[in-house]
Amino acid sequence: MRGYITPGRTIPWLAASFALVVYGVIFWMAPLQGEDFAFARRFAEGDFGARLAWMLQKWPDQFLHWNARLGEQMTILWLNVPPVAYLVAACLAFVGLHALVAALFPLRPGWRLRLALSAGLTFLLWPAFEVFFWKTANAGYLHPLLLNLLCVAAFTSAPRVRRVADRGGYCAGLCLAGLLAGFSFENVPLAVAAYMLVSWALLADRRHHWRALLPVVAVVVGWVALMLVPSTAYRRSVYRQIYSVGDTDLAYYLGRASEVSLTFLETAWPLLVASLVALALLVHWHRRSRVRQDPRVWWLILPAVLVVGSVSAAPYTEPRAFLLAWVLMLAIVVEAAYRLWCGGVLGRVLVAVLLVGSLGMALKTLSIYRDVAAQFDTREQRILDHLGTSECGSKPGLTIEPVTPGYSARYFNGRDAWTMQNMLVFESYYGCWLTLDGADG
């Protein structure tokens, strides 16, 4: 097997390397937009004292008065360090995501090849790129998701569950990750904890490995702590008012479930179809093989379904709330692609075609963000050119226009409408009075 895989993994690694480079370039050029301006400040190069002072003021204010989630605090951190530091962190998060995707299926060797296939297929299958390239969503959603995936990956086979119970240091580290994971999202941690609990319950000797339940408890404790923070309840009440939520009876939740399902299908149908085909192939190979797959990998469907269903409890639907489900579906596709690649020439050709298609989509995405960045940069340069002038220094202020690139939300989820509705935040970021073209001032 080693002799076969070594020369045969060149194409996946080239595709993965290309995807990482394109990812990094797009992240670097992607403009600040929307809520980014609420978390960031413009600092002089090397002014670390001012950066730290801003973060120390912003963290407790955001925690106590609006959003206590771990990702919110990470957003404040990464948007106020030198941009190159955030670029490195974002690229590491991209690699970490695919490393964990590759680790979810534990039966066969070939973790590195799975990692390459996962990264290489990203631009072809990923439903919405906002969690990659919108700065607030990258730090607020993608980074804390890795903690949840770490907890899931530690429970995808019986030996892994026993290792959690038997190794005290490892268990303690996973408990810390679980506590932080629980404090990261309102809808993800309970789905993760449910999977971990089922995985432990599948052990024949589970009573002897009760310590594996400690990370499960840590996830739940983290989630409960998040829900008990007053800002969580306040934010939920605000959104209920914004979306005019009245009685939450059965009819209301059925309507929300319908809306959530439609949004999920609209945004993720290519990945869903690919994962269903991949799942059918895996089941077929599982039945033909003498080596039985650990049932825990089939139970990965449980947290995916729970995460999607839990969005019905919120008064609105954001596709990024499905993030864990997307990752678990991608893991199924990657495992099928791995087996196809190792199964013969025809399988390698098929996977290679998919990788080439993904590279094409990467170039398309790069082209879109070049255009988007140019439009935002033009407006920003106009503001910077007028700093210190009378137009910036007094009302009604410098006239600007919204930026509406008009691309599909899969590639670019424009947040400029939020910016225009929160003009005080935008003005504070630049230190310039601004007014919309055509507004009354």
N, C-alpha and C positions, 0 to 999 in steps of 0.2 A: 504493500500500500504506500509506503514512504517513497519508494522509487517512482511510483506512478504519480503521486500528488506533487512532488517537488518540481518537475518540469511543467506540469500541467496547470500550475496555479499562477503563471505569469500574467495571463490576461485578466483574471480577477484582481490581482494586485495592481496592475496598471490602471484598471478602471477605478479601483478604490483610491489610489493616489491622485488620479485626475479629479475625482469627486471632492476629495479633501482640499485640493488646491483651489478649485472653483468655489467651494464653500467659503474658504478663507477670503478669497478676493471679493466675493459678494458681500460677506459680512463687513469687510473693511469699508466698502463703498456705500453700503446701505445707509440712508440718512436717518437722523433722529426724527421721530415723528410722534404725534399724539402724546401719550402719557410719558414718553421719554423726557419731555421738557419739565414734567413735574418732579422727576427724580434727579435730574442732573443740574449742574451749574457750570458755567464757563470759567475756567481757571487759567491763570498764567502757567506756562510750562515750568514744572518743578516746584510749584507752590503746594507742597504736600501738607503743610500745616492748615491751609485754608480748606483743602479737600477733606481732611480728617475732621476739622471743626464742623463742616457742613454735614458730614455723615453722622457725627455724634448728636447733632441737633435733629436731623431728619429721622433717624431710626426710631427713637421713642415717640416722636410725634406721629409717624405713620402707624406704628404698632398700637398706640393707645387710641387713636382717633379715626382710623379708617381700615387698615388691613394688617393683621398680625402675621400673616403667612410667612414662612421662611423665605419663599421665593421673592416676596416683596422686599425683604431686607437685603437679599442678595442683589436685587436690582439696584438698590441704592448704592451698594458697594461697587458694582461693576461699571455703573454709569458715571462714577466719580473718580475712577482711577485713570491713569493714562490710557488712551485708546488701544495702544499696542498690547497692554496687559489684558484688556478685555478680549482682544482678538485671540491671544494665546489661550485664554480660558474657554472661549467659545469653540475653538478647534479641538481642545482636549475634551470638551463635553461631547462634541460630534463623534470623536473616536471612542469615548467611553460609552456612548449610546450603542454603537454598533458592537463593541466588545461585549456588552451585556446581552444584546440580542443574540450574539453568537454563542453565549454561554447558557442560554435557556434550555436548549436540548442537550442533555448530558450523555446520551448513549454512545455515540461514535466519537472517534478522535477527529481532528481537523478543525479545531477552534479557530486557528488563524485563517484558514480558508473561508470559514463561515463569516468571520469578521470582514474579510475582503469582499465577499459577495454581498453582504448587507450594505456596506458603504457604497459599493458600486451600483447597486440597484436603487439607491435613495431617490435620485431625481426622477426616476421613472414611476415610482409607486407612492411616494409620500403625498398625502392628501392636501396639506396646506403648509407653505414654507414660512409662515409668520413666526412659528416657534423657533426657527433657525435664524431669521434675518431681522425681525423686529426686535430691537435691543431689549425692551421691557419683557417680551414674551420669552426670549432666549434665557434670560436670567431667572425670570419668575416661574417658568413652567418646565423648560428642558432640564435645567440644572437640578432642581429638586426631584424631578422624575427619576433621575439616576439612583437616588436613594431608595425609592420604591422598587425599582427594578432589581437593585442589589438584594433586597429582601425576598423578592420573588425568586430570583436565580438561586438563592441559597436553599430553596425548598423544592426544586424540581426533580429530585430523585431521592430514593431512600437513603443511600450513603451520604448525601449532602445533609439531609435532616439529622441523621445520627451524628455527623461531624459537628453540627451546631450544638448538639447536646453534650458531646464528649469533650470538646475543646473549650475550656473556660474563657481564654482570651478572645477566641473567635466569637463565642457567644456574646461576650460583653461588647465587643465592637459592633456586632450586628444589632444588639439592643440599642446602642447609641444611634446607629443608622436608622433603626426602626422608629425611635422617638422623634428624630428630625423628619423622617418621612411622614409620620402621622401629623406633624405640625405644618405640612406643606400644602395640603389641599383639603377641601371640604368633601369631595366625592371619591377620591382615589383610595385613601388609606384603609377604609373598611373593606373595600373589595380586595385589597392586598392581604389584609389580615384574614379574611375569609378563606382565601386560597392557602395561606400558610397553615391555617387550622386544619383544613381538609387534608393537606399534604401530611401533616403530623398524624392525623387520625388514620391514615392509610397504613401506618406502620403496624406490623403484627405485634411488635414489642414496644409499643408506644409508651406504656407505663414506665418502662425502664429509661425512656428518653424524654421525660417530662420537661427537662431543662430547655428543650427546643421550643417550648411554649413561651419562654421569657421574651424573645423578640416579638412574638405575636402580641403579648401584653403591652410591650413598649410602643408598638404601632398604635394600638387602641388608646393608650394613655396620651400619646402625642396628639391624636385626633381630638380626644375629649378636651385636652388643654386648649387647643385652638378654638373649639366651639364655645368654651367658657370665657374666652377673652371678650370683654364688652364690645370692642370694636367689631367683632364678627357679627354679633347680634345687630349692632347699629347698621352695618353695611347691608345686611339682609333686609332690614326694615326699609332702608332707603330705596333699594331696588324694588321692593314690593310696591312702594309708592310710585316709583317711576313707571313701572309697568302696570299700574292700576290693578294689582292683585286683590281680589275680594275674598269671597268664600272659597276655600280650597277643598271642595267636595270631590266625590269620585269623578264627576263629569269634568272637573277642572284637570285632574291628573290624567285622565284618559286623553283629553285634548293636548296636554303637554307631552304625553308619551307619543302621540301621533306626530306632533311637530318635531320632537327630538329624533324620532326614527327617520322622518323625511330629510332632516338636515344631515343626519349621519350618512344616509344613502347618497344624497347629493354630493357630499364632499369626499366620501371615501369609497365610492362604488368600484373604481378600478382595483384598489387594494383589497376590497372585500371579495371581488370575483377571483382575484389571484390567490387569495388565501383559501377560498373554498376549493378551488382546483387543487392547490397544493395539499390541502387537508385530505382530499379524496385520494390523491397519490400516496400520501403517507399511510393512510389506513390500508390501502391496497398492499403496499410493501410490507406493512406490519403483519398482515395476515399471511403473506407468503414466506416471511422470514421465520427461521427457527429461533432467532433471538428476539425476545419480546420487549417492546418499548415500555418504559416505566409509565404506569397510568397517570402519573402526575403531569406529564406533558399534555395529555388530553384535557386535564382539568384546567389548563390555562385559559380555556374558553370561559370558565366561570368569572374571573375578574374582568375579562373583556366585556361580558354581558352586563355585569353589575355596574361597571363604570358608565356604560352608555345609558342604562336604565336610570341611574341615579341623577342624571342631568335633568330628568323630569321634575325633580324637587325644586329646581331653580326656576325663577320667573322668566328667564331668557336662555337662549341657546347659543353658545359660542363653540365652534368646531374644535378649538384647542382643548376643550374639556374632554374630548375623546382620545386624548394623547396616549394614554396607557393602552387602550384598545388597538390603536394604530400600531403600536410597537409590538404587541403580542401577535397581531395578524402578520406583520412583517417577519417575525421570527418563524412562523409557519412556512412562509414563502421561502425564506432563506434556507431552512432545513431541507425543503424539497429541492431547491436549486443545488444545494450541496450534494444531495444524493444523485441528482441527474448528472452533475459534473463528474462525480466519481464512478458513474455507471457505464460510461462508454462514449464513443465519439459523437453519436447522435445527441446525447444529452448535453455534451459540452458545446456543441454547435448551437443548440437551442438557448442555452444560458448565455453564450457569447453574444448572440443576437440581442437578447434582452439587455445585456450590459452596454452594447453599442447604442441601443435605443436610449438608455439612460444617459449616456454621455451626450447624445444629441439634445436631450431635455435639459441637461446641465448648461449647455451652451445657449440654449434659448433663454433659460432663467438668467444667465449672466447678461445677455443682451437686454432683457427687460430691466434689470437693475441698473445697468449703465444709463438707460434712458430716464428711469425714475430718479437716480442720483443727480443727473444733470438738471432736471426740473427743480428739485429741492435746492441744489447748490446755487442755481440762478437766483432764487428768491432770497436765500441766505446771504449771498454776496451783496444783493441790493441793500439788505438791512445793515450789514457790516460797513458798507461804503458810506452809510448815512449816520453812523454812530457819532455822537458829539455835535451833530448839526441841529438846527432849530426844528426840523421836521421830527427828529427823534425826541427832542427835549420837551416838547409841549403837545397838548392835545390840539386837534384830533389825531395827530401822529402821522407817521409814514404810511402811505397807502400800499397795501400788499394784496395779492390775490391767492385764493386757495389753490392747492396743487391737487389735481385730479387726473392721474395718469391713465385711468380707465382700463387697467389690466384685470384679468381674472383674479378673484380672491385667493385662488390656489397659489398663485405666484406672489401677489402683493396685496396685502390687506391694508388699504389706505386708512390711516388714522387722522388725516388732516381735518376731517369734520370735527373731531374731538378738539383739536388744536384751536380751530376757529371759534368753537363754543366756549373755550376756556382761554380767552385772549389774555387775561391777566397773567396766567402762567407763562404764556409765550413771551409777553412783554418783559416779565421778570427775568427770564432766561437771557435775553439779549440786552436788557437795560435800555429799551427803546419803546416809546409810545407807538402803537400800531393801530391801523384801522383798515377794514376791508374795503376794497374798491367797490364803490356803489353804496356803501353804508352811510348812514346819516351822521356818523361820528360820535 
